[in-house]
């Protein structure tokens, strides 16, 4: 049983009007740098550079879990989707393993190599949950967008930069 609540993000945080991009990668640990680059490039293109460090860390942690769970569930691939609304950037990472996300341990030894990913993602995110969509199990994290500068909304910044 997971400590993450199961919640589809569309109605929960208003993704029906989001700008989104997605990629599917092999379920392989070498995917993490590609996924980081994909997400941080989208944020750069959308004019949200201040979110890049946190987003890179969150997608890396979520990819590590998806790869570990997705390697044993054919097809061995992971989905990475990043969406942007005025209030949030939502990072979604999916695999084909129908089991819920791993339960984070209550305590992690200082020398442990695993067990901190979801805790790190939760601490950097406003929301962290999961849902099933078709044959994908998707874990998602919502990062708050920074306040707009010079009186522009986030959307105004994006459309001027595009």
C-alpha positions, 0 to 999 in steps of 0.5 A: 500500500502506498502512502501517496494518494491516488488522484488524477491530476486533471480536475485536481489542479486544472490541467485541462487547459495546460500546455503539455509535452511528453516523451516515452523512453526505454525503462533503463537507468540511462534514461534519467539524463534524457528525461532531465534534459527534456523537462528542463528544456521545456521549462526553459522554452516556457520562460520558467528557469527558476524551476529547472533545478527542482524539476530536474531533481523531481524527474530524476527521482520519479524516473528512478522509481519508474525504471525500477518498477517498469523494467519488469512490466512489459513493455519496458518503457517509461512515460515523461510528461510535463505540463504547465498551467498558470499555477503549476508545472506538473511532472508526470512519470509513468510505467506499466507496472500496475502496482502502486508506487513504493511506500517510502520507509519511515527512516532511511539509514545515512548510508542507504542507497535507496529510499529517499526519492519520493520523500525528496519529491514530496518536499519539493512539490506542492502536490504528489500523487498517482493515478492509472491511465490506460495501461500506465501507472503515473506518479505526478508532482506539481511544482508551484510556478513563481509569481509573474514579474512586471505585472504579466501572468505566466501565460503572458510570459509564455506567449510573448516568448513563443 
